[in-house]
Every structure is written in C-alpha cells, then in structure tokens.
C-alpha cells in the first residue's frame, strides 16, 4: 500500500530535505524512524527539496509498506521517536501510483523578515537593518506573474530541462513585527525564492528601479538578479494536489 505523510519541520540543524552523504537530512531521519517502527526498509519520496536551514510548515512525502498498520498509531509512534523539530501532522492511504512530487499542482512559500534584533527569531527570520519600500516591492512582485522563464533566479549548475514556472501569487505584507513575502507556483527552481526575495529587496531599498526587474527577467542571467537572502527566513508553507491524483481508484 502507498501512504502520504504530511509533516512539518524546523530546518535549522538539517542539511535540507534530501539525503546527503556526509550530513543529516530530514529525509534520512524520517526514513530511519519509519524503517525501525515498521521493521522493513522504507524509502520516502518528498514533494520537493528544501535547502539547508529552510523550514517547512507543510511538506508531503510518500512511502510504500508491505505490512498493515493503523495510521493514527503510526503517527503517534513516529512523533514519539522523531526529534522535537520534526512533526508528523497526518498519515493517509492514497492510490498505488500517487506521487508526492510529480502529482503536486501547487507549492507555496513565505519569506520572513524582521527590522529589529529579535533573539527569539534568530533562526526563524532574516534581520534586515533598513525598512524597504513595500509598495515598490509589490509592484515588482506583480510583474512576476507575467513571465514564465525564471532562469535568472536559478542556480547555474542544475539538471532541470526547463526554467519555466507559472507563478500564481506573489506579494508582500506587513504582519505585526514581520515583513512577509508570499509566493505560489506550480514549481520552483533551485534557490529561486531566495533569489527573488533578494532581487525585490534591492528594489525596495532603492538599489534598482521597479522597471529594471523586466531587464533582469529578460536577461536569463543569474548575475543580473539580486543576492540570495539567507535560508533561515524561508518556509515551505503549502503543497496542493488534485484529489483525483491521490484518491481515484482507491
């Protein structure tokens, strides 16, 4: 049987989601816990990758198991065994060919910024000394929905076949003591969100004009875009699937 896991984690001490040869990852820790509880080798496939230090309020992964179990009981056992910075929100059965990565239709991220030195958010938000112009950044962010090729925001050494993404939402909001950037798309390139945020901040801080973003996008040149902001302010917040992809045929 195939199952989906809905999990959340604080990424501070992990070298991202994906298993690494010489560093601890979330995928590795989850696989080891599942294999121990179910007493068989379990391979977990995630909906996507998060870089080292990036957090996830929601990430889905799937795994196959030959043994039968109660989903609620397994959730309880996993949460008891896993470290405190990884939480299992739900486990549920899906159709045999449902795929956590390939069936996802939308992914959403947030980037959190604080304008004062807050010791309680040292690993949870980016401390920015200056207050950027939110109105300018929102004008620029709205332009992203008019483009599909985002090579200018991608790491140069990547194995993707296309740099096309469909951005459906991109905006900034001031929420109490935090400045939060929201972005949703069907897919994201490696390092893309952090590069987008860095580029928009350059506009908000007066280093570039709003209109210059068009030149950056048309260039398809990573060196034209802004510096990638630190990983610890980034959160994967939501992944969506068509119901038919998960449950039809169960």
C-alpha positions as a Markdown table, in Angstrom:
| # | Residue | x | y | z |
|---|---|---|---|---|
| 1 | Unk | 0.0 | 0.0 | 0.0 |
| 2 | Unk | 1.1 | 3.6 | -0.6 |
| 3 | Unk | 0.8 | 6.3 | 2.0 |
| 4 | Unk | 1.2 | 10.0 | 2.2 |
| 5 | Unk | 2.8 | 11.7 | 5.2 |
| 6 | Unk | 2.0 | 15.4 | 6.0 |
| 7 | Unk | 4.9 | 16.7 | 8.0 |
| 8 | Unk | 6.4 | 19.9 | 9.3 |
| 9 | Unk | 10.0 | 20.7 | 10.5 |
| 10 | Unk | 12.3 | 23.3 | 11.7 |
| 11 | Unk | 15.2 | 23.1 | 9.3 |
| 12 | Unk | 17.9 | 24.8 | 11.4 |
| 13 | Unk | 20.1 | 21.7 | 12.1 |
| 14 | Unk | 19.4 | 19.8 | 8.9 |
| 15 | Unk | 21.2 | 19.9 | 5.6 |
| 16 | Unk | 17.9 | 20.3 | 3.8 |
| 17 | Unk | 15.3 | 17.6 | 3.0 |
| 18 | Unk | 17.2 | 15.4 | 0.7 |
| 19 | Unk | 19.6 | 12.7 | 1.9 |
| 20 | Unk | 23.3 | 13.8 | 1.8 |
| 21 | Unk | 26.4 | 11.6 | 2.0 |
| 22 | Unk | 28.1 | 13.5 | 4.9 |
| 23 | Unk | 25.3 | 15.5 | 6.6 |
| 24 | Unk | 22.0 | 14.8 | 8.4 |
| 25 | Unk | 18.8 | 15.5 | 6.4 |
| 26 | Unk | 15.1 | 15.4 | 7.2 |
| 27 | Unk | 14.5 | 12.6 | 4.7 |
| 28 | Unk | 17.2 | 10.4 | 6.3 |
| 29 | Unk | 15.8 | 10.9 | 9.8 |
| 30 | Unk | 12.3 | 10.1 | 8.7 |
| 31 | Unk | 13.3 | 7.0 | 6.7 |
| 32 | Unk | 15.2 | 5.6 | 9.6 |
| 33 | Unk | 12.3 | 6.2 | 12.0 |
| 34 | Unk | 9.8 | 4.6 | 9.7 |
| 35 | Unk | 12.0 | 1.6 | 8.9 |
| 36 | Unk | 12.6 | 1.0 | 12.6 |
| 37 | Unk | 8.9 | 1.1 | 13.5 |
| 38 | Unk | 7.6 | -0.9 | 10.6 |
| 39 | Unk | 10.6 | -3.3 | 10.7 |
| 40 | Unk | 11.3 | -3.1 | 7.0 |
| 41 | Unk | 13.4 | -0.9 | 4.7 |
| 42 | Unk | 11.3 | 2.2 | 3.9 |
| 43 | Unk | 12.2 | 4.7 | 1.1 |
| 44 | Unk | 10.5 | 8.1 | 1.4 |
| 45 | Unk | 9.9 | 10.3 | -1.6 |
| 46 | Unk | 9.3 | 14.0 | -0.9 |
| 47 | Unk | 7.2 | 16.6 | -2.7 |
| 48 | Unk | 10.4 | 18.6 | -3.3 |
| 49 | Unk | 13.7 | 19.7 | -1.8 |
| 50 | Unk | 14.4 | 22.4 | 0.8 |
| 51 | Unk | 17.9 | 23.7 | 1.2 |
| 52 | Unk | 19.9 | 23.6 | 4.4 |
| 53 | Unk | 18.3 | 25.7 | 7.1 |
| 54 | Unk | 15.0 | 26.2 | 5.3 |
| 55 | Unk | 11.9 | 25.3 | 7.2 |
| 56 | Unk | 8.6 | 23.6 | 6.2 |
| 57 | Unk | 5.2 | 24.2 | 7.7 |
| 58 | Unk | 3.9 | 21.6 | 5.3 |
| 59 | Unk | 5.7 | 19.0 | 3.2 |
| 60 | Unk | 4.2 | 15.8 | 1.8 |
| 61 | Unk | 6.1 | 12.6 | 1.2 |
| 62 | Unk | 5.0 | 9.2 | 0.2 |
| 63 | Unk | 6.2 | 5.7 | 1.0 |
| 64 | Unk | 5.2 | 2.1 | 0.4 |
| 65 | Unk | 4.7 | -0.5 | 3.1 |
| 66 | Unk | 4.0 | -4.3 | 2.9 |
| 67 | Unk | 2.8 | -4.5 | 6.5 |
| 68 | Unk | -0.6 | -3.3 | 7.6 |
| 69 | Unk | -0.9 | -0.7 | 10.4 |
| 70 | Unk | -3.3 | 1.9 | 11.8 |
| 71 | Unk | -2.4 | 5.3 | 10.5 |
| 72 | Unk | -3.1 | 7.1 | 13.8 |
| 73 | Unk | -1.0 | 4.7 | 15.8 |
| 74 | Unk | 1.9 | 5.1 | 13.3 |
| 75 | Unk | 1.6 | 8.8 | 13.6 |
| 76 | Unk | 1.8 | 8.6 | 17.4 |
| 77 | Unk | 4.9 | 6.3 | 17.3 |
| 78 | Unk | 6.7 | 8.4 | 14.7 |
| 79 | Unk | 6.2 | 11.6 | 16.7 |
| 80 | Unk | 7.4 | 9.8 | 19.8 |
| 81 | Unk | 10.6 | 8.6 | 18.0 |
| 82 | Unk | 11.4 | 11.6 | 15.8 |
| 83 | Unk | 13.4 | 14.6 | 17.2 |
| 84 | Unk | 11.3 | 17.5 | 18.5 |
| 85 | Unk | 12.0 | 19.6 | 15.4 |
| 86 | Unk | 10.1 | 17.2 | 13.1 |
| 87 | Unk | 6.4 | 16.8 | 13.5 |
| 88 | Unk | 4.0 | 14.3 | 11.7 |
| 89 | Unk | 0.7 | 16.0 | 11.1 |
| 90 | Unk | -1.1 | 13.2 | 9.3 |
| 91 | Unk | -0.7 | 9.9 | 7.5 |
| 92 | Unk | -3.2 | 8.6 | 5.0 |
| 93 | Unk | -3.6 | 6.0 | 2.3 |
| 94 | Unk | -3.5 | 7.0 | -1.4 |
| 95 | Unk | -3.9 | 5.2 | -4.7 |
| 96 | Unk | -0.9 | 3.0 | -5.6 |
| 97 | Unk | 0.6 | 5.3 | -8.2 |
| 98 | Unk | 0.1 | 8.6 | -6.4 |
| 99 | Unk | 3.3 | 10.6 | -6.3 |
| 100 | Unk | 4.2 | 13.2 | -3.7 |
| 101 | Unk | 6.4 | 15.1 | -6.2 |
| 102 | Unk | 5.0 | 14.6 | -9.6 |
| 103 | Unk | 1.3 | 14.9 | -8.7 |
| 104 | Unk | 1.7 | 18.2 | -6.8 |
| 105 | Unk | -0.1 | 21.0 | -8.6 |
| 106 | Unk | 1.0 | 24.0 | -6.5 |
| 107 | Unk | 3.6 | 24.9 | -3.9 |
| 108 | Unk | 3.7 | 28.0 | -1.7 |
| 109 | Unk | 6.5 | 29.7 | 0.2 |
| 110 | Unk | 6.8 | 32.5 | 2.7 |
| 111 | Unk | 9.9 | 34.6 | 3.5 |
| 112 | Unk | 10.0 | 36.3 | 6.9 |
| 113 | Unk | 12.0 | 39.5 | 7.7 |
| 114 | Unk | 12.3 | 41.4 | 10.9 |
| 115 | Unk | 13.6 | 45.0 | 11.3 |
| 116 | Unk | 15.0 | 44.7 | 14.8 |
| 117 | Unk | 17.3 | 42.3 | 16.5 |
| 118 | Unk | 15.0 | 39.7 | 18.0 |
| 119 | Unk | 16.8 | 36.9 | 19.9 |
| 120 | Unk | 13.7 | 34.7 | 19.7 |
| 121 | Unk | 13.7 | 34.7 | 15.9 |
| 122 | Unk | 17.4 | 34.4 | 15.3 |
| 123 | Unk | 16.9 | 31.2 | 13.2 |
| 124 | Unk | 13.4 | 32.0 | 12.1 |
| 125 | Unk | 13.6 | 35.3 | 10.2 |
| 126 | Unk | 16.1 | 37.5 | 8.4 |
| 127 | Unk | 17.2 | 40.5 | 10.3 |
| 128 | Unk | 17.2 | 43.5 | 7.9 |
| 129 | Unk | 18.5 | 46.8 | 9.2 |
| 130 | Unk | 16.6 | 49.1 | 6.8 |
| 131 | Unk | 12.9 | 49.2 | 6.1 |
| 132 | Unk | 12.3 | 48.6 | 2.4 |
| 133 | Unk | 9.6 | 50.3 | 0.3 |
| 134 | Unk | 6.8 | 47.7 | 0.4 |
| 135 | Unk | 4.7 | 49.5 | -2.3 |
| 136 | Unk | 7.6 | 49.3 | -4.8 |
| 137 | Unk | 8.3 | 45.7 | -4.0 |
| 138 | Unk | 4.6 | 44.7 | -4.5 |
| 139 | Unk | 4.6 | 46.5 | -7.9 |
| 140 | Unk | 7.6 | 44.5 | -8.9 |
| 141 | Unk | 6.3 | 41.2 | -7.4 |
| 142 | Unk | 3.1 | 41.6 | -9.5 |
| 143 | Unk | 5.2 | 41.6 | -12.7 |
| 144 | Unk | 6.5 | 38.1 | -11.9 |
| 145 | Unk | 3.0 | 36.7 | -12.9 |
| 146 | Unk | 3.5 | 38.0 | -16.4 |
| 147 | Unk | 6.6 | 35.8 | -17.1 |
| 148 | Unk | 7.3 | 32.1 | -17.3 |
| 149 | Unk | 11.1 | 31.8 | -17.8 |
| 150 | Unk | 12.9 | 32.3 | -14.5 |
| 151 | Unk | 16.4 | 31.2 | -15.4 |
| 152 | Unk | 17.8 | 34.5 | -13.9 |
| 153 | Unk | 16.7 | 33.2 | -10.4 |
| 154 | Unk | 18.1 | 29.7 | -10.8 |
| 155 | Unk | 21.4 | 28.2 | -9.7 |
| 156 | Unk | 23.6 | 27.8 | -12.7 |
| 157 | Unk | 24.5 | 24.2 | -12.1 |
| 158 | Unk | 21.2 | 22.4 | -12.2 |
| 159 | Unk | 19.8 | 19.5 | -14.1 |
| 160 | Unk | 16.3 | 20.9 | -14.9 |
| 161 | Unk | 15.0 | 20.5 | -18.5 |
| 162 | Unk | 13.1 | 23.8 | -18.4 |
| 163 | Unk | 13.3 | 27.1 | -16.4 |
| 164 | Unk | 9.5 | 27.7 | -16.9 |
| 165 | Unk | 7.3 | 28.2 | -13.9 |
| 166 | Unk | 3.8 | 29.5 | -13.6 |
| 167 | Unk | 3.6 | 32.0 | -10.7 |
| 168 | Unk | 0.0 | 32.5 | -9.4 |
| 169 | Unk | 0.7 | 34.6 | -6.4 |
| 170 | Unk | 3.5 | 37.0 | -5.3 |
| 171 | Unk | 3.1 | 39.8 | -2.8 |
| 172 | Unk | 4.5 | 41.3 | 0.4 |
| 173 | Unk | 2.6 | 42.1 | 3.6 |
| 174 | Unk | 3.4 | 43.7 | 6.9 |
| 175 | Unk | 2.2 | 41.4 | 9.7 |
| 176 | Unk | 2.8 | 42.9 | 13.2 |
| 177 | Unk | 6.5 | 43.0 | 13.6 |
| 178 | Unk | 7.4 | 41.0 | 10.5 |
| 179 | Unk | 7.6 | 41.7 | 6.8 |
| 180 | Unk | 6.4 | 38.5 | 4.9 |
| 181 | Unk | 6.7 | 37.7 | 1.2 |
| 182 | Unk | 4.2 | 35.2 | -0.2 |
| 183 | Unk | 4.7 | 33.3 | -3.4 |
| 184 | Unk | 2.9 | 30.3 | -5.1 |
| 185 | Unk | 3.6 | 28.5 | -8.3 |
| 186 | Unk | 3.3 | 25.1 | -10.0 |
| 187 | Unk | 7.0 | 24.5 | -9.5 |
| 188 | Unk | 10.1 | 26.3 | -8.3 |
| 189 | Unk | 13.8 | 26.2 | -9.4 |
| 190 | Unk | 16.7 | 25.6 | -7.1 |
| 191 | Unk | 17.3 | 28.7 | -4.9 |
| 192 | Unk | 14.6 | 30.6 | -6.9 |
| 193 | Unk | 12.6 | 32.0 | -4.0 |
| 194 | Unk | 15.6 | 33.3 | -2.1 |
| 195 | Unk | 16.9 | 34.9 | -5.3 |
| 196 | Unk | 13.5 | 36.5 | -6.0 |
| 197 | Unk | 13.4 | 37.9 | -2.5 |
| 198 | Unk | 16.9 | 39.3 | -2.8 |
| 199 | Unk | 16.1 | 41.0 | -6.1 |
| 200 | Unk | 12.8 | 42.5 | -4.7 |
| 201 | Unk | 14.7 | 43.8 | -1.7 |
| 202 | Unk | 17.2 | 45.6 | -4.0 |
| 203 | Unk | 14.2 | 47.4 | -5.5 |
| 204 | Unk | 12.6 | 48.1 | -2.1 |
| 205 | Unk | 15.9 | 49.6 | -0.8 |
| 206 | Unk | 16.4 | 51.8 | -3.8 |
| 207 | Unk | 19.3 | 49.9 | -5.4 |
| 208 | Unk | 17.2 | 49.2 | -8.6 |
| 209 | Unk | 14.0 | 50.5 | -10.1 |
| 210 | Unk | 10.8 | 48.6 | -10.4 |
| 211 | Unk | 11.1 | 48.6 | -14.2 |
| 212 | Unk | 14.6 | 47.1 | -14.0 |
| 213 | Unk | 13.1 | 43.8 | -13.0 |
| 214 | Unk | 11.9 | 43.4 | -16.6 |
| 215 | Unk | 15.5 | 43.6 | -17.8 |
| 216 | Unk | 16.6 | 41.0 | -15.2 |
| 217 | Unk | 13.9 | 38.6 | -16.3 |
| 218 | Unk | 14.6 | 39.0 | -20.0 |
| 219 | Unk | 18.4 | 38.6 | -19.5 |
| 220 | Unk | 18.1 | 34.9 | -18.2 |
| 221 | Unk | 21.3 | 35.8 | -16.4 |
| 222 | Unk | 21.7 | 34.9 | -12.7 |
| 223 | Unk | 24.3 | 37.6 | -12.2 |
| 224 | Unk | 21.8 | 40.3 | -13.1 |
| 225 | Unk | 19.5 | 39.4 | -10.2 |
| 226 | Unk | 20.0 | 40.1 | -6.6 |
| 227 | Unk | 21.9 | 38.2 | -3.9 |
| 228 | Unk | 20.1 | 35.2 | -2.4 |
| 229 | Unk | 18.8 | 36.0 | 1.0 |
| 230 | Unk | 19.7 | 33.7 | 4.0 |
| 231 | Unk | 17.9 | 30.3 | 4.2 |
| 232 | Unk | 16.6 | 30.6 | 7.7 |
| 233 | Unk | 13.9 | 33.1 | 6.8 |
| 234 | Unk | 12.3 | 30.8 | 4.2 |
| 235 | Unk | 9.3 | 28.5 | 4.8 |
| 236 | Unk | 7.6 | 26.0 | 2.6 |
| 237 | Unk | 4.0 | 26.5 | 3.7 |
| 238 | Unk | 1.6 | 24.6 | 1.5 |
| 239 | Unk | 1.5 | 21.9 | -1.2 |
| 240 | Unk | -1.7 | 21.2 | -3.1 |
| 241 | Unk | -2.8 | 18.1 | -5.1 |
| 242 | Unk | -5.8 | 17.3 | -7.3 |
| 243 | Unk | -8.0 | 14.9 | -5.4 |
| 244 | Unk | -8.2 | 12.7 | -8.4 |
| 245 | Unk | -4.4 | 12.2 | -8.4 |
| 246 | Unk | -4.5 | 10.9 | -4.8 |
| 247 | Unk | -7.8 | 9.1 | -4.2 |
| 248 | Unk | -9.4 | 7.9 | -7.5 |
| 249 | Unk | -9.3 | 4.2 | -7.7 |
| 250 | Unk | -8.8 | 3.5 | -4.0 |
